[in-house]
Amino acid sequence: MNYPQNGSKVYLFSIVLVAVLGGLLFGYDTAVISGAEKGLQAFFLGAKDFVYTDTIHGITSSSALLGCIIGSALSGFFASNFGRKRSLALAGVCFFLSALGSYCPEFLFFNHGEPSASLLVAFNLYRVLGGIGVGLASAICPMYIAEVAPSNMRGTLVSWNQFAIIFGQLVVYFVNFLILGEHTQPVIERISETIYQVHGSSDPWTIALGWRYMFGSEAFVAGIFTILVCLVPESPRYLALIGKDEKALGVLSHINGYDKAKEILSQIKSTVEVKSEKLFSFGVLVIFVGVMLSVFQQAVGINAVLYYAPRIFESMGMSDPMMNTVYMGIVNIAFTLVAVFTVEKLGRKPLLIWGSIGMAVGAMGVALSNWAGDVDPLIPVISIMVYSASFMFSWGPICWVLIAEIFPNTIRSAAVAIAVAFQWIFNFIVSSTFVPMYNMSGFGMGENFGHMFAYALYGVICVVAAWFVYSLVPETKGKTLEDMTNLWRNRR
């Protein structure tokens, strides 16, 4: 076989671009609910065979996250047994079917436009299917990128996956905004502690069709991703794990050039003499650090903001909450680029620590604004932007970089699956509890108490996260994936 003597960055960037489309779908699927959830709530409030409560809406809005837990937990099995490429193709199929099913959950079994408990179950099953795709993509996309990227570019290229996630969220914010157009979100009235009803002045188009178009729009991107992922090569480290050294050398040569590829393949083979090792072969600490990185990325509360952004801006008194959500998406994109262009210069730990501090300041700013009561709405809005922007240059991309690179080759698939599964478990906990917690009343403050309590809690968790990174997380800047084997053997 003739191997290229010189590597090609165009080749590398093209396959990474396809992989990050999985990240874009990840962001699109998880954030589409932000624009659709009010129309969806109004639709199911019209059901006659059950009462659609606040708690049920919180679970429905977060049901995709159950699929994310399943998908991420299975990602290690699929990545190890079927490869990274086939697993990403499966994720694309899940995205596609979920988008179509969420657009028309009545397909085959129910009368169109008639809300019922059974239809709600069907809708949630389609959202869970999409979540399985997200769970697979969230674990395998950064893993794939990390395994094809040269060590001096790995942090930057994996960070592009987070950029794609945030870009996908911005795209869907904008798509939702365009779909809504001249129509308005439904007006939901609270008639008791847990019961709501749709105000008679609400736009019927939004209730009947708006949310369907928002969910269905994902099918276009999902179809493109599924086709393109079939054209990229398999990860060279996975090929080496299953004994296909010639194919691994071919991929590495196209990326790095033949001489460097031989050196990299030799390093890979020296750490994968055994195809797999027991999960705790490198001690408990490496698994604990990976899991806690995932837990903190969610426990700081960011996805509660991303999923319910229009509702939050509306509660702050902003006149155009959908447009403010688009503005927040632009800020998020800008600060994700900060991480992309600094992660290889500043390192992983400094970005995580400073991001945690910035998030704590922003969260506490929102909490204090609600405690003070009558303040200019710009103060909590700016605080939300600070909180969100701080996440975007730190925990957003850097957590994925670390999860993709800190585990040794022989346990990476299983360890990443466990870490990412914990991430989605806590994502579900945070997202499904946010609405009830945010709407709590007490201490003579009305719902302001819930607003204050939620953000004060997230602020405290941000401070704890900064301490965790400072104390336990190793710096991995400039290290090869094969260096992780010695790093964790020495820390046992």
ABEGO torsion letter per residue (X at the ends): XBBBABBBAAAAAAAAAAAAAAAAAAAAAAAAAAAAAAAAAAAAAABAABBBBAAAAAAAAAAAAAAAAAAAAAAAAAAAAAEAAAAAAAAAAAAAAAAAAAABAABGABBBGBBBAAAAAAAAAAAAAAAAAAAAAAAAAAAAAAAABBAAAAAAAAAAAAAAAAAAAAAAAAAAAAAAEABBBBBBBBABAABBBBBAABBAAAAAAAAAAAAAAAAAAAAAAAAAAAABBBBAAAAAAAGBAAAAAAAAAAAAEAAAAAAAAAAAAAAAABABBBAAAAEAAAAAAAAAAAAAAAAAGAAAAAAAAAAAAAAAGBABAAAAAAAAAAAAAAAAAAAAAAAAAAEAAAAAAAAAAAAAAAAAAAAAAAAAEBBBAAAAAAAAAAAAAAAAABAAAAAAAAAAAABBAAAAAAAAAAAAAAAAAAAAAAAAAAAAAAABBEGGAEAAAAAAAAAAAAAAAAAAAAAAAAAABBBABGBBAAAAAAAAAAAX
